[in-house]
Amino acid sequence: MEYVLYTNQEEYIVEYLFGSLITTKHISEAMRFTTVELAQAFQKQLFVHYGLLCSINTFIE
């Protein structure tokens, strides 16, 4: 099972690169985490640095 982050703006996190956060409306393009702990750590980082609220959702292919 993999996990993705879904923002309160109804978009998925794609990547964080050079201080830029990229999002998408398409779950298939979202950054996938292999453990819920990794997803939680990134979720916390996004909240601390950007005040961005995200939920952790499962991704099933």
PDB file as gemmi writes it, atoms N, CA and C in Angstrom:
CRYST1    1.000    1.000    1.000  90.00  90.00  90.00 P 1                      
ATOM      1  N   MET A   1       0.845  -1.177   0.000  1.00  0.00           N  
ATOM      2  CA  MET A   1       0.000   0.000   0.000  1.00  0.00           C  
ATOM      3  C   MET A   1       0.890   1.241   0.000  1.00  0.00           C  
ATOM      4  N   GLU A   2       0.461   2.254  -0.704  1.00  0.00           N  
ATOM      5  CA  GLU A   2       1.177   3.525  -0.745  1.00  0.00           C  
ATOM      6  C   GLU A   2       0.239   4.637  -0.287  1.00  0.00           C  
ATOM      7  N   TYR A   3       0.824   5.790   0.012  1.00  0.00           N  
ATOM      8  CA  TYR A   3       0.069   6.907   0.560  1.00  0.00           C  
ATOM      9  C   TYR A   3       0.370   8.186  -0.217  1.00  0.00           C  
ATOM     10  N   VAL A   4      -0.614   9.066  -0.301  1.00  0.00           N  
ATOM     11  CA  VAL A   4      -0.463  10.369  -0.948  1.00  0.00           C  
ATOM     12  C   VAL A   4      -0.995  11.440  -0.005  1.00  0.00           C  
ATOM     13  N   LEU A   5      -0.570  12.681  -0.240  1.00  0.00           N  
ATOM     14  CA  LEU A   5      -1.058  13.806   0.555  1.00  0.00           C  
ATOM     15  C   LEU A   5      -2.049  14.617  -0.270  1.00  0.00           C  
ATOM     16  N   TYR A   6      -3.207  14.871   0.339  1.00  0.00           N  
ATOM     17  CA  TYR A   6      -4.290  15.612  -0.306  1.00  0.00           C  
ATOM     18  C   TYR A   6      -4.502  16.901   0.474  1.00  0.00           C  
ATOM     19  N   THR A   7      -4.391  18.041  -0.187  1.00  0.00           N  
ATOM     20  CA  THR A   7      -4.460  19.334   0.501  1.00  0.00           C  
ATOM     21  C   THR A   7      -5.899  19.774   0.750  1.00  0.00           C  
ATOM     22  N   ASN A   8      -6.021  20.762   1.640  1.00  0.00           N  
ATOM     23  CA  ASN A   8      -7.344  21.334   1.899  1.00  0.00           C  
ATOM     24  C   ASN A   8      -7.818  22.200   0.730  1.00  0.00           C  
ATOM     25  N   GLN A   9      -6.963  22.383  -0.296  1.00  0.00           N  
ATOM     26  CA  GLN A   9      -7.361  23.070  -1.526  1.00  0.00           C  
ATOM     27  C   GLN A   9      -7.752  22.065  -2.610  1.00  0.00           C  
ATOM     28  N   GLU A  10      -7.952  20.810  -2.192  1.00  0.00           N  
ATOM     29  CA  GLU A  10      -8.404  19.719  -3.066  1.00  0.00           C  
ATOM     30  C   GLU A  10      -7.413  19.416  -4.185  1.00  0.00           C  
ATOM     31  N   GLU A  11      -6.128  19.386  -3.831  1.00  0.00           N  
ATOM     32  CA  GLU A  11      -5.079  19.017  -4.775  1.00  0.00           C  
ATOM     33  C   GLU A  11      -4.118  18.055  -4.090  1.00  0.00           C  
ATOM     34  N   TYR A  12      -3.419  17.276  -4.891  1.00  0.00           N  
ATOM     35  CA  TYR A  12      -2.433  16.329  -4.382  1.00  0.00           C  
ATOM     36  C   TYR A  12      -1.040  16.930  -4.493  1.00  0.00           C  
ATOM     37  N   ILE A  13      -0.180  16.575  -3.549  1.00  0.00           N  
ATOM     38  CA  ILE A  13       1.211  17.026  -3.585  1.00  0.00           C  
ATOM     39  C   ILE A  13       1.970  16.199  -4.617  1.00  0.00           C  
ATOM     40  N   VAL A  14       2.656  16.870  -5.542  1.00  0.00           N  
ATOM     41  CA  VAL A  14       3.466  16.193  -6.557  1.00  0.00           C  
ATOM     42  C   VAL A  14       4.928  16.172  -6.124  1.00  0.00           C  
ATOM     43  N   GLU A  15       5.468  17.342  -5.788  1.00  0.00           N  
ATOM     44  CA  GLU A  15       6.852  17.392  -5.314  1.00  0.00           C  
ATOM     45  C   GLU A  15       7.147  18.728  -4.667  1.00  0.00           C  
ATOM     46  N   TYR A  16       8.214  18.732  -3.910  1.00  0.00           N  
ATOM     47  CA  TYR A  16       8.744  19.943  -3.300  1.00  0.00           C  
ATOM     48  C   TYR A  16      10.179  20.050  -3.769  1.00  0.00           C  
ATOM     49  N   LEU A  17      10.491  21.084  -4.540  1.00  0.00           N  
ATOM     50  CA  LEU A  17      11.804  21.200  -5.152  1.00  0.00           C  
ATOM     51  C   LEU A  17      12.250  22.656  -5.168  1.00  0.00           C  
ATOM     52  N   PHE A  18      13.422  22.921  -4.623  1.00  0.00           N  
ATOM     53  CA  PHE A  18      14.004  24.265  -4.607  1.00  0.00           C  
ATOM     54  C   PHE A  18      13.042  25.306  -4.034  1.00  0.00           C  
ATOM     55  N   GLY A  19      12.350  24.945  -2.960  1.00  0.00           N  
ATOM     56  CA  GLY A  19      11.446  25.872  -2.301  1.00  0.00           C  
ATOM     57  C   GLY A  19      10.101  26.043  -2.969  1.00  0.00           C  
ATOM     58  N   SER A  20       9.836  25.274  -4.020  1.00  0.00           N  
ATOM     59  CA  SER A  20       8.548  25.355  -4.719  1.00  0.00           C  
ATOM     60  C   SER A  20       7.742  24.087  -4.481  1.00  0.00           C  
ATOM     61  N   LEU A  21       6.478  24.281  -4.197  1.00  0.00           N  
ATOM     62  CA  LEU A  21       5.574  23.163  -3.985  1.00  0.00           C  
ATOM     63  C   LEU A  21       4.707  22.995  -5.225  1.00  0.00           C  
ATOM     64  N   ILE A  22       4.717  21.810  -5.803  1.00  0.00           N  
ATOM     65  CA  ILE A  22       3.944  21.530  -7.012  1.00  0.00           C  
ATOM     66  C   ILE A  22       2.785  20.614  -6.639  1.00  0.00           C  
ATOM     67  N   THR A  23       1.584  20.982  -7.094  1.00  0.00           N  
ATOM     68  CA  THR A  23       0.384  20.197  -6.809  1.00  0.00           C  
ATOM     69  C   THR A  23      -0.351  19.862  -8.102  1.00  0.00           C  
ATOM     70  N   THR A  24      -1.290  18.928  -7.988  1.00  0.00           N  
ATOM     71  CA  THR A  24      -2.083  18.511  -9.141  1.00  0.00           C  
ATOM     72  C   THR A  24      -3.474  18.087  -8.680  1.00  0.00           C  
ATOM     73  N   LYS A  25      -4.395  18.080  -9.596  1.00  0.00           N  
ATOM     74  CA  LYS A  25      -5.744  17.574  -9.324  1.00  0.00           C  
ATOM     75  C   LYS A  25      -5.839  16.066  -9.550  1.00  0.00           C  
ATOM     76  N   HIS A  26      -4.793  15.470 -10.123  1.00  0.00           N  
ATOM     77  CA  HIS A  26      -4.822  14.063 -10.532  1.00  0.00           C  
ATOM     78  C   HIS A  26      -4.017  13.186  -9.581  1.00  0.00           C  
ATOM     79  N   ILE A  27      -4.676  12.243  -8.947  1.00  0.00           N  
ATOM     80  CA  ILE A  27      -4.008  11.374  -7.981  1.00  0.00           C  
ATOM     81  C   ILE A  27      -2.890  10.554  -8.623  1.00  0.00           C  
ATOM     82  N   SER A  28      -3.012  10.239  -9.893  1.00  0.00           N  
ATOM     83  CA  SER A  28      -1.990   9.430 -10.568  1.00  0.00           C  
ATOM     84  C   SER A  28      -0.649  10.160 -10.675  1.00  0.00           C  
ATOM     85  N   GLU A  29      -0.645  11.486 -10.551  1.00  0.00           N  
ATOM     86  CA  GLU A  29       0.580  12.279 -10.637  1.00  0.00           C  
ATOM     87  C   GLU A  29       1.169  12.597  -9.262  1.00  0.00           C  
ATOM     88  N   ALA A  30       0.475  12.205  -8.208  1.00  0.00           N  
ATOM     89  CA  ALA A  30       0.885  12.566  -6.850  1.00  0.00           C  
ATOM     90  C   ALA A  30       2.143  11.840  -6.404  1.00  0.00           C  
ATOM     91  N   MET A  31       2.893  12.501  -5.516  1.00  0.00           N  
ATOM     92  CA  MET A  31       4.034  11.877  -4.866  1.00  0.00           C  
ATOM     93  C   MET A  31       3.495  10.743  -3.990  1.00  0.00           C  
ATOM     94  N   ARG A  32       4.122   9.577  -4.086  1.00  0.00           N  
ATOM     95  CA  ARG A  32       3.665   8.424  -3.304  1.00  0.00           C  
ATOM     96  C   ARG A  32       4.684   8.098  -2.221  1.00  0.00           C  
ATOM     97  N   PHE A  33       4.176   7.791  -1.051  1.00  0.00           N  
ATOM     98  CA  PHE A  33       5.007   7.418   0.088  1.00  0.00           C  
ATOM     99  C   PHE A  33       4.812   5.936   0.370  1.00  0.00           C  
ATOM    100  N   THR A  34       5.906   5.256   0.689  1.00  0.00           N  
ATOM    101  CA  THR A  34       5.832   3.804   0.902  1.00  0.00           C  
ATOM    102  C   THR A  34       5.375   3.434   2.304  1.00  0.00           C  
ATOM    103  N   THR A  35       5.502   4.367   3.250  1.00  0.00           N  
ATOM    104  CA  THR A  35       5.025   4.110   4.613  1.00  0.00           C  
ATOM    105  C   THR A  35       4.212   5.305   5.094  1.00  0.00           C  
ATOM    106  N   VAL A  36       3.310   5.034   6.003  1.00  0.00           N  
ATOM    107  CA  VAL A  36       2.499   6.113   6.560  1.00  0.00           C  
ATOM    108  C   VAL A  36       3.374   7.054   7.386  1.00  0.00           C  
ATOM    109  N   GLU A  37       4.448   6.540   7.975  1.00  0.00           N  
ATOM    110  CA  GLU A  37       5.348   7.379   8.764  1.00  0.00           C  
ATOM    111  C   GLU A  37       6.042   8.436   7.894  1.00  0.00           C  
ATOM    112  N   LEU A  38       6.460   8.054   6.701  1.00  0.00           N  
ATOM    113  CA  LEU A  38       7.057   9.029   5.773  1.00  0.00           C  
ATOM    114  C   LEU A  38       6.037  10.089   5.372  1.00  0.00           C  
ATOM    115  N   ALA A  39       4.822   9.650   5.092  1.00  0.00           N  
ATOM    116  CA  ALA A  39       3.759  10.589   4.724  1.00  0.00           C  
ATOM    117  C   ALA A  39       3.474  11.552   5.871  1.00  0.00           C  
ATOM    118  N   GLN A  40       3.456  11.038   7.100  1.00  0.00           N  
ATOM    119  CA  GLN A  40       3.200  11.890   8.260  1.00  0.00           C  
ATOM    120  C   GLN A  40       4.312  12.913   8.459  1.00  0.00           C  
ATOM    121  N   ALA A  41       5.556  12.499   8.256  1.00  0.00           N  
ATOM    122  CA  ALA A  41       6.688  13.416   8.411  1.00  0.00           C  
ATOM    123  C   ALA A  41       6.616  14.544   7.386  1.00  0.00           C  
ATOM    124  N   PHE A  42       6.296  14.221   6.142  1.00  0.00           N  
ATOM    125  CA  PHE A  42       6.186  15.240   5.099  1.00  0.00           C  
ATOM    126  C   PHE A  42       4.972  16.124   5.348  1.00  0.00           C  
ATOM    127  N   GLN A  43       3.876  15.528   5.793  1.00  0.00           N  
ATOM    128  CA  GLN A  43       2.671  16.280   6.139  1.00  0.00           C  
ATOM    129  C   GLN A  43       3.001  17.319   7.222  1.00  0.00           C  
ATOM    130  N   LYS A  44       3.741  16.901   8.231  1.00  0.00           N  
ATOM    131  CA  LYS A  44       4.117  17.813   9.317  1.00  0.00           C  
ATOM    132  C   LYS A  44       5.012  18.932   8.795  1.00  0.00           C  
ATOM    133  N   GLN A  45       5.969  18.605   7.940  1.00  0.00           N  
ATOM    134  CA  GLN A  45       6.869  19.604   7.363  1.00  0.00           C  
ATOM    135  C   GLN A  45       6.082  20.651   6.573  1.00  0.00           C  
ATOM    136  N   LEU A  46       5.107  20.211   5.792  1.00  0.00           N  
ATOM    137  CA  LEU A  46       4.294  21.152   5.009  1.00  0.00           C  
ATOM    138  C   LEU A  46       3.484  22.075   5.913  1.00  0.00           C  
ATOM    139  N   PHE A  47       3.001  21.543   7.027  1.00  0.00           N  
ATOM    140  CA  PHE A  47       2.233  22.375   7.948  1.00  0.00           C  
ATOM    141  C   PHE A  47       3.135  23.389   8.649  1.00  0.00           C  
ATOM    142  N   VAL A  48       4.290  22.935   9.124  1.00  0.00           N  
ATOM    143  CA  VAL A  48       5.207  23.824   9.846  1.00  0.00           C  
ATOM    144  C   VAL A  48       5.722  24.944   8.945  1.00  0.00           C  
ATOM    145  N   HIS A  49       6.117  24.618   7.728  1.00  0.00           N  
ATOM    146  CA  HIS A  49       6.734  25.608   6.844  1.00  0.00           C  
ATOM    147  C   HIS A  49       5.734  26.436   6.036  1.00  0.00           C  
ATOM    148  N   TYR A  50       4.570  25.864   5.721  1.00  0.00           N  
ATOM    149  CA  TYR A  50       3.605  26.559   4.857  1.00  0.00           C  
ATOM    150  C   TYR A  50       2.232  26.762   5.490  1.00  0.00           C  
ATOM    151  N   GLY A  51       1.983  26.148   6.646  1.00  0.00           N  
ATOM    152  CA  GLY A  51       0.653  26.201   7.233  1.00  0.00           C  
ATOM    153  C   GLY A  51      -0.363  25.430   6.412  1.00  0.00           C  
ATOM    154  N   LEU A  52       0.129  24.506   5.589  1.00  0.00           N  
ATOM    155  CA  LEU A  52      -0.729  23.750   4.676  1.00  0.00           C  
ATOM    156  C   LEU A  52      -1.298  22.516   5.372  1.00  0.00           C  
ATOM    157  N   LEU A  53      -2.599  22.388   5.351  1.00  0.00           N  
ATOM    158  CA  LEU A  53      -3.258  21.223   5.931  1.00  0.00           C  
ATOM    159  C   LEU A  53      -3.440  20.156   4.861  1.00  0.00           C  
ATOM    160  N   CYS A  54      -3.001  18.948   5.172  1.00  0.00           N  
ATOM    161  CA  CYS A  54      -3.111  17.823   4.237  1.00  0.00           C  
ATOM    162  C   CYS A  54      -3.658  16.607   4.962  1.00  0.00           C  
ATOM    163  N   SER A  55      -4.424  15.828   4.243  1.00  0.00           N  
ATOM    164  CA  SER A  55      -4.820  14.522   4.757  1.00  0.00           C  
ATOM    165  C   SER A  55      -3.946  13.472   4.083  1.00  0.00           C  
ATOM    166  N   ILE A  56      -3.808  12.342   4.750  1.00  0.00           N  
ATOM    167  CA  ILE A  56      -3.054  11.224   4.187  1.00  0.00           C  
ATOM    168  C   ILE A  56      -4.072  10.229   3.649  1.00  0.00           C  
ATOM    169  N   ASN A  57      -3.984   9.964   2.358  1.00  0.00           N  
ATOM    170  CA  ASN A  57      -4.911   9.043   1.699  1.00  0.00           C  
ATOM    171  C   ASN A  57      -4.150   7.844   1.155  1.00  0.00           C  
ATOM    172  N   THR A  58      -4.818   6.714   1.083  1.00  0.00           N  
ATOM    173  CA  THR A  58      -4.175   5.535   0.499  1.00  0.00           C  
ATOM    174  C   THR A  58      -4.240   5.621  -1.022  1.00  0.00           C  
ATOM    175  N   PHE A  59      -3.227   5.062  -1.654  1.00  0.00           N  
ATOM    176  CA  PHE A  59      -3.163   5.008  -3.111  1.00  0.00           C  
ATOM    177  C   PHE A  59      -3.111   3.544  -3.501  1.00  0.00           C  
ATOM    178  N   ILE A  60      -4.089   3.106  -4.261  1.00  0.00           N  
ATOM    179  CA  ILE A  60      -4.162   1.717  -4.708  1.00  0.00           C  
ATOM    180  C   ILE A  60      -4.220   1.714  -6.224  1.00  0.00           C  
ATOM    181  N   GLU A  61      -3.257   1.028  -6.842  1.00  0.00           N  
ATOM    182  CA  GLU A  61      -3.253   0.944  -8.311  1.00  0.00           C  
ATOM    183  C   GLU A  61      -4.153  -0.163  -8.780  1.00  0.00           C  
TER     184      GLU A  61                                                      
END                                                                             
